């Protein structure tokens, strides 16, 4: 939930507590559950209409991985120009956080 600090400060304590009780991880989890349900329903509808879904080949995954590595190398080289001294360490941190939360 995003709200202007001035507006937030004008809310009553009870209202702030109510908002916080459904924000953050709870809101993210609910959004994720809704997304998953909509995604499954959409796929089922498309399959019922005759659409076919294929798994990408190993070669395609390898090409995507190679492009990703080149993009990250270029991005890391530019890191200091946008105020990030150690961009690959930052990337590693976010990848670790993603992996830690992926199973939840």
Rosetta blueprint (number, residue, H / E / L):
1 X L
2 X L
3 X L
4 X L
5 X H
6 X H
7 X H
8 X H
9 X H
10 X H
11 X L
12 X L
13 X H
14 X H
15 X H
16 X H
17 X H
18 X H
19 X H
20 X H
21 X H
22 X L
23 X L
24 X L
25 X H
26 X H
27 X H
28 X H
29 X H
30 X H
31 X H
32 X H
33 X H
34 X H
35 X H
36 X H
37 X H
38 X H
39 X H
40 X H
41 X H
42 X H
43 X H
44 X H
45 X H
46 X H
47 X H
48 X H
49 X L
50 X L
51 X L
52 X L
53 X L
54 X L
55 X L
56 X L
57 X L
58 X H
59 X H
60 X H
61 X H
62 X H
63 X H
64 X H
65 X H
66 X H
67 X H
68 X H
69 X H
70 X H
71 X H
72 X H
73 X H
74 X H
75 X H
76 X H
77 X H
78 X H
79 X H
80 X H
81 X H
82 X H
83 X L
84 X L
85 X L
86 X L
87 X H
88 X H
89 X H
90 X H
91 X H
92 X H
93 X H
94 X H
95 X H
96 X H
97 X H
98 X H
99 X H
100 X H
101 X H
102 X H
103 X L
104 X L
